[in-house]
Amino acid sequence: MKLVVERATLLKALGHVQSVVERRNTIPILSNVLLSAEGETLKLMATDLDLQIVEEAPATVETAGATTVSAHTLFDIVRKIPDGAQVTLDATGQKMVVQAGRARFQLQTLPREDFPVIGESDLPVSFALPAATLVMLIDRTRFAISTEETRYYLNGIFLHAPAGLGTLRAVATDGHRLARVEIPLPEGAASMPDIIIPRKCVAEVRKLLDERDGDVEIALSPSKIRFRIGAAVLTSKLIDGTFPDYSRVIPTANDRLLRIDPAALAEGVDRVTAIASEKTRAVKLGLDRDRVSLSVTSAENGTASEDVPADYSAEAFDVGFNSRYLLDILAQISGNAVEIHMADAAAPTLIREGEGSEALYVLMPMRV
């Protein structure tokens, strides 16, 4: 295999595929990227056996062929080559020579026959979403994905089309907070099965979306999902589990309503938690007529408090929240007012921009 490719083109494609490759691998071939050259195209593929990414880049191919080489090593080499350079890749036997200007590198290769490929078996459901819509679905839910491996079915975003509602919903929860976003059902998605997209897949898709403006093609089955984003195709296995009935934890009768500027509340919470330690992330909200008193008490550092003006006319009471969880939710609110619906100091709290908002959040209180 021999080809010439522009440094910027190769770097962009390698940047996408190498991030799928785990830094530590017990199977050597999984540290490699599969390079295939044919016609006027260089195809790059990487996998961790659960997630696979393929990207094509234009190249001048002198000799067609394929080989595999360390993904991170090749990426580091190309990153350090001067911009504008032409990079020659020449593979023979168990070696590949990378040449650019006066720089020359000789890398070990492994045979392409040993490289595992995730089969893209029948993916019967397919639809398209604007890249901006997919970014919104991901950004407003992924912060609530659980990192607790024992509850593996919470380690991703639950995507489903509830019967009869004409909507597509993305949901994530870690048991302490829940995020739910819904959009009008895209054409072709009505028959989709309920799926859980793994956390790593969500992260890789989000990176690719930074450079994409048009539509994203999505195809899926009960066990796999494929995203076609520009020149990249990302295929992932789905989490094999049942997502809990999240609707049971969304409160419907919380009668204490607080309306407040989310930026002002977030800034206040951020300031008073400056004295909080890792152990005491709790912030207490004292609700009284037209104001919220924020306070934090730390055994090591002392106390902090701040009043934030608000629209509140119900009975005065105190409630505590994990400050980081509250800040994560407030960061998703784009308007200048947020509604916080509460029942008491122990009941789940509902947070949303307004009645017709596409996103809602549930936050469990803390004892303070």
C-alpha positions as CSV (number, residue, x, y, z in Angstrom):
1,M,0.0,0.0,0.0
2,K,1.4,3.4,-0.9
3,L,-0.4,6.8,-1.0
4,V,0.1,10.5,-0.5
5,V,-2.4,12.5,1.6
6,E,-2.5,16.1,2.8
7,R,-1.5,16.5,6.4
8,A,-4.6,18.5,7.5
9,T,-6.9,16.0,5.9
10,L,-5.2,13.0,7.5
11,L,-5.0,14.7,10.9
12,K,-8.8,15.5,10.9
13,A,-9.7,11.9,10.1
14,L,-7.2,10.4,12.5
15,G,-8.5,12.8,15.3
16,H,-11.9,11.3,14.9
17,V,-11.0,7.7,14.8
18,Q,-8.2,7.5,17.3
19,S,-10.5,8.8,20.1
20,V,-12.4,5.6,19.9
21,V,-9.2,3.6,20.6
22,E,-8.6,2.8,24.3
23,R,-5.2,3.8,25.6
24,R,-4.7,0.4,27.3
25,N,-5.6,-2.8,25.4
26,T,-5.0,-6.4,26.2
27,I,-5.6,-7.2,22.5
28,P,-2.8,-5.5,20.5
29,I,-4.9,-5.1,17.2
30,L,-7.4,-3.0,19.1
31,S,-4.7,-0.3,19.6
32,N,-4.4,0.0,15.8
33,V,-6.3,1.9,13.1
34,L,-7.1,0.0,9.9
35,L,-5.9,1.9,6.8
36,S,-7.4,0.9,3.4
37,A,-6.4,2.6,0.2
38,E,-8.3,2.2,-3.0
39,G,-9.1,4.5,-6.0
40,E,-8.7,8.0,-4.7
41,T,-9.7,7.3,-1.1
42,L,-8.1,6.4,2.2
43,K,-10.5,4.7,4.6
44,L,-9.7,4.7,8.3
45,M,-11.4,2.4,10.8
46,A,-11.0,2.0,14.6
47,T,-12.9,-0.1,17.1
48,D,-13.1,-1.1,20.7
49,L,-15.4,-4.1,19.9
50,D,-18.5,-2.1,21.1
51,L,-18.0,1.0,19.0
52,Q,-16.7,1.3,15.5
53,I,-15.9,4.4,13.5
54,V,-15.1,4.6,9.8
55,E,-14.0,7.8,8.0
56,E,-12.9,8.4,4.4
57,A,-10.4,11.0,3.2
58,P,-9.3,11.9,-0.3
59,A,-5.8,10.7,-1.2
60,T,-3.5,10.0,-4.1
61,V,-3.2,6.2,-4.1
62,E,-0.2,4.8,-5.9
63,T,-0.7,1.2,-4.7
64,A,-4.0,-0.1,-3.3
65,G,-3.9,-2.2,-0.2
66,A,-4.6,-2.2,3.6
67,T,-2.7,-2.5,6.9
68,T,-3.1,-1.6,10.5
69,V,-0.8,0.6,12.6
70,S,-0.9,2.1,16.1
71,A,-3.7,4.8,16.1
72,H,-2.3,7.0,18.8
73,T,1.3,6.8,17.5
74,L,0.3,7.7,14.0
75,F,-1.9,10.6,15.3
76,D,0.9,12.0,17.4
77,I,3.3,11.8,14.4
78,V,0.9,13.6,12.0
79,R,0.1,16.2,14.7
80,K,3.7,17.2,14.8
81,I,4.2,17.4,11.1
82,P,4.2,21.0,9.8
83,D,0.9,22.2,8.4
84,G,0.6,22.1,4.6
85,A,2.9,19.1,4.3
86,Q,2.1,16.1,2.0
87,V,2.3,12.8,4.0
88,T,3.4,9.6,2.3
89,L,2.3,6.3,3.8
90,D,4.2,3.3,2.4
91,A,3.4,-0.1,3.8
92,T,5.2,-3.3,2.9
93,G,5.4,-6.5,5.0
94,Q,5.2,-5.8,8.7
95,K,6.4,-2.2,8.4
96,M,4.9,1.2,7.3
97,V,7.0,4.2,6.5
98,V,5.5,7.6,7.2
99,Q,7.4,10.4,5.3
100,A,6.8,14.2,5.3
101,G,9.5,16.5,4.1
102,R,12.8,15.5,5.8
103,A,11.0,13.5,8.5
104,R,10.8,9.8,8.2
105,F,9.2,7.3,10.6
106,Q,9.1,3.5,10.4
107,L,6.2,1.8,12.3
108,Q,5.3,-1.8,13.1
109,T,2.1,-3.0,11.5
110,L,-0.3,-5.9,12.2
111,P,-2.1,-7.8,9.4
112,R,-5.5,-6.4,8.4
113,E,-7.0,-9.9,8.5
114,D,-6.8,-9.8,12.3
115,F,-8.7,-6.5,12.6
116,P,-12.2,-7.1,14.0
117,V,-15.2,-5.5,12.3
118,I,-18.6,-4.9,13.8
119,G,-21.1,-6.2,11.3
120,E,-23.7,-3.7,10.2
121,S,-26.4,-6.3,10.0
122,D,-30.0,-5.2,9.1
123,L,-30.8,-1.8,10.7
124,P,-34.5,-1.6,9.9
125,V,-35.4,1.8,11.3
126,S,-33.8,4.9,9.8
127,F,-34.5,8.6,10.0
128,A,-32.6,11.9,9.8
129,L,-32.2,14.7,12.4
130,P,-30.6,18.1,12.0
131,A,-27.2,18.2,13.6
132,A,-28.3,21.1,15.9
133,T,-31.3,19.1,17.1
134,L,-29.1,16.1,18.0
135,V,-26.6,18.4,19.8
136,M,-29.5,19.8,21.9
137,L,-30.8,16.3,22.7
138,I,-27.3,15.2,23.8
139,D,-26.3,18.3,25.7
140,R,-29.5,18.6,27.7
141,T,-29.4,15.0,28.9
142,R,-25.9,13.5,29.0
143,F,-24.9,15.3,32.2
144,A,-27.4,13.0,34.1
145,I,-26.0,9.7,32.7
146,S,-25.0,7.4,35.5
147,T,-21.4,6.4,35.9
148,E,-22.2,3.6,38.3
149,E,-21.3,0.4,36.4
150,T,-23.5,-1.9,38.6
151,R,-26.6,-0.1,37.2
152,Y,-25.4,-0.5,33.6
153,Y,-28.8,0.1,32.1
154,L,-28.5,3.8,33.4
155,N,-25.1,4.2,31.7
156,G,-26.5,5.9,28.6
157,I,-29.3,7.9,27.0
158,F,-32.7,6.2,26.7
159,L,-34.2,7.1,23.3
160,H,-37.8,6.1,22.5
161,A,-41.0,7.2,20.8
162,P,-43.9,6.9,23.3
163,A,-47.0,5.4,21.7
164,G,-49.5,7.9,20.4
165,L,-47.6,11.1,21.5
166,G,-45.9,11.9,18.2
167,T,-42.6,12.7,20.0
168,L,-39.1,11.4,20.2
169,R,-37.8,11.4,23.8
170,A,-34.2,11.3,25.2
171,V,-33.9,10.5,28.9
172,A,-31.0,10.1,31.3
173,T,-30.9,9.6,35.0
174,D,-28.4,8.5,37.7
175,G,-31.0,8.1,40.4
176,H,-30.4,11.5,41.9
177,R,-31.5,13.6,38.9
178,L,-33.3,13.1,35.7
179,A,-33.3,14.9,32.4
180,R,-35.9,14.4,29.7
181,V,-36.0,16.2,26.3
182,E,-38.6,15.7,23.6
183,I,-38.9,16.8,20.0
184,P,-41.5,16.1,17.3
185,L,-41.1,12.6,16.0
186,P,-38.9,12.5,12.9
187,E,-40.3,10.8,9.7
188,G,-39.4,7.1,9.8
189,A,-38.9,6.9,13.6
190,A,-42.4,5.8,14.6
191,S,-41.6,2.1,14.6
192,M,-38.3,2.4,16.5
193,P,-37.7,0.1,19.4
194,D,-36.8,1.5,22.8
195,I,-33.0,1.8,23.0
196,I,-30.2,2.9,25.4
197,I,-27.2,4.5,23.7
198,P,-24.0,3.9,25.7
199,R,-22.2,6.8,27.3
200,K,-19.0,6.4,25.1
201,C,-21.0,6.4,21.9
202,V,-22.8,9.6,23.0
203,A,-19.5,11.3,23.7
204,E,-18.0,10.3,20.3
205,V,-21.1,11.4,18.4
206,R,-21.0,14.7,20.2
207,K,-17.4,15.3,19.2
208,L,-18.3,14.7,15.5
209,L,-21.2,17.0,15.6
210,D,-19.0,20.0,16.4
211,E,-18.0,20.1,12.7
212,R,-21.4,19.3,11.2
213,D,-24.2,21.6,10.1
214,G,-26.5,19.5,7.9
215,D,-28.6,16.4,8.7
216,V,-27.4,13.3,10.5
217,E,-28.6,10.0,9.2
218,I,-29.5,7.5,12.0
219,A,-30.2,3.8,11.5
220,L,-30.9,1.4,14.3
221,S,-32.1,-2.0,15.4
222,P,-32.8,-3.3,18.9
223,S,-29.1,-4.1,19.3
224,K,-27.1,-1.6,17.2
225,I,-27.2,2.1,16.1
226,R,-25.4,3.8,13.2
227,F,-24.8,7.6,12.8
228,R,-23.6,9.0,9.5
229,I,-22.1,12.4,10.2
230,G,-20.4,13.9,7.2
231,A,-17.5,11.7,6.1
232,A,-17.7,9.6,9.3
233,V,-19.8,6.6,10.0
234,L,-20.1,5.5,13.7
235,T,-21.6,2.2,14.6
236,S,-22.2,1.1,18.2
237,K,-23.7,-1.7,20.1
238,L,-26.6,-0.7,22.4
239,I,-26.9,-1.4,26.1
240,D,-28.8,-4.7,26.5
241,G,-31.1,-3.8,29.4
242,T,-34.4,-2.3,30.4
243,F,-34.6,1.4,31.3
244,P,-36.7,2.0,34.4
245,D,-40.2,3.5,34.1
246,Y,-38.9,7.1,34.6
247,S,-42.4,8.6,34.4
248,R,-43.1,7.5,37.9
249,V,-40.6,9.9,39.4
250,I,-41.7,13.0,37.5
251,P,-43.9,14.9,40.0
252,T,-47.2,16.2,38.7
253,A,-48.7,17.8,41.9
254,N,-45.9,20.0,43.3
255,D,-47.8,23.1,44.4
256,R,-44.9,25.4,45.6
257,L,-43.7,27.3,42.5
258,L,-40.5,29.3,42.5
259,R,-39.7,31.5,39.4
260,I,-36.2,32.8,39.3
261,D,-33.5,34.0,36.9
262,P,-31.4,30.8,36.3
263,A,-28.1,32.8,35.8
264,A,-28.6,34.7,39.0
265,L,-29.4,31.5,41.0
266,A,-26.4,29.7,39.4
267,E,-24.0,32.5,40.2
268,G,-25.3,32.7,43.8
269,V,-25.0,28.9,44.3
270,D,-21.5,29.0,42.7
271,R,-20.4,31.7,45.1
272,V,-21.7,30.2,48.4
273,T,-20.3,26.8,47.5
274,A,-16.7,28.3,47.3
275,I,-16.4,27.2,51.0
276,A,-17.9,23.7,50.5
277,S,-15.6,20.7,50.7
278,E,-16.0,17.5,48.7
279,K,-18.0,16.0,51.5
280,T,-20.4,18.9,51.9
281,R,-21.7,19.7,48.4
282,A,-25.1,20.6,49.8
283,V,-26.6,24.0,49.4
284,K,-29.7,25.1,51.4
285,L,-32.4,27.2,49.8
286,G,-34.5,29.1,52.2
287,L,-37.7,30.1,50.3
288,D,-39.6,33.1,51.5
289,R,-41.7,35.8,49.8
290,D,-40.0,37.1,46.7
291,R,-36.5,35.8,47.7
292,V,-34.3,32.8,48.1
293,S,-31.7,32.6,50.8
294,L,-28.8,30.4,49.8
295,S,-26.5,29.0,52.5
296,V,-23.7,26.5,52.9
297,T,-22.2,25.3,56.1
298,S,-18.8,23.6,56.1
299,A,-17.3,22.1,59.3
300,E,-13.8,22.9,57.9
301,N,-14.3,26.3,56.4
302,G,-17.2,28.1,58.0
303,T,-20.5,29.4,56.5
304,A,-21.6,31.4,53.5
305,S,-25.0,32.9,52.5
306,E,-26.5,35.1,49.8
307,D,-30.0,36.3,49.0
308,V,-31.3,36.1,45.4
309,P,-34.5,37.9,44.4
310,A,-37.2,35.6,43.1
311,D,-40.9,35.3,42.4
312,Y,-42.3,33.1,45.2
313,S,-45.6,33.5,47.1
314,A,-46.2,30.0,48.7
315,E,-45.5,29.0,52.3
316,A,-41.9,29.6,53.5
317,F,-39.7,26.5,53.8
318,D,-36.1,25.2,53.5
319,V,-34.9,22.6,51.0
320,G,-31.4,21.3,50.3
321,F,-29.8,20.2,47.0
322,N,-26.5,18.8,45.8
323,S,-25.0,22.1,44.4
324,R,-23.2,20.4,41.5
325,Y,-26.4,18.7,40.3
326,L,-28.4,21.9,40.6
327,L,-25.7,23.9,38.6
328,D,-25.7,21.2,35.9
329,I,-29.4,21.6,35.4
330,L,-29.4,25.4,35.5
331,A,-26.6,25.4,32.8
332,Q,-29.2,23.8,30.4
333,I,-31.7,26.6,30.8
334,S,-31.4,29.1,28.0
335,G,-34.2,31.6,28.9
336,N,-34.1,34.3,31.6
337,A,-36.6,32.5,33.9
338,V,-36.8,29.0,35.3
339,E,-39.7,27.3,37.1
340,I,-38.9,25.2,40.1
341,H,-41.9,23.2,41.3
342,M,-41.6,21.8,44.9
343,A,-43.8,19.9,47.3
344,D,-41.7,19.6,50.5
345,A,-38.1,19.2,51.6
346,A,-38.1,15.4,50.8
347,A,-40.1,15.2,47.6
348,P,-38.6,15.2,44.0
349,T,-38.4,18.7,42.6
350,L,-39.5,19.5,39.0
351,I,-37.4,22.1,37.1
352,R,-38.3,23.5,33.6
353,E,-38.3,26.7,31.6
354,G,-42.0,26.8,31.3
355,E,-45.2,24.9,30.5
356,G,-44.4,24.2,26.9
357,S,-40.7,23.6,27.3
358,E,-39.1,20.7,25.4
359,A,-36.9,19.8,28.4
360,L,-37.7,19.0,32.0
361,Y,-35.5,18.0,34.9
362,V,-36.2,16.2,38.2
363,L,-33.8,16.7,41.1
364,M,-33.9,14.8,44.4
365,P,-33.4,17.0,47.5
366,M,-30.7,16.4,50.2
367,R,-30.9,16.6,53.9
368,V,-29.2,19.7,55.1
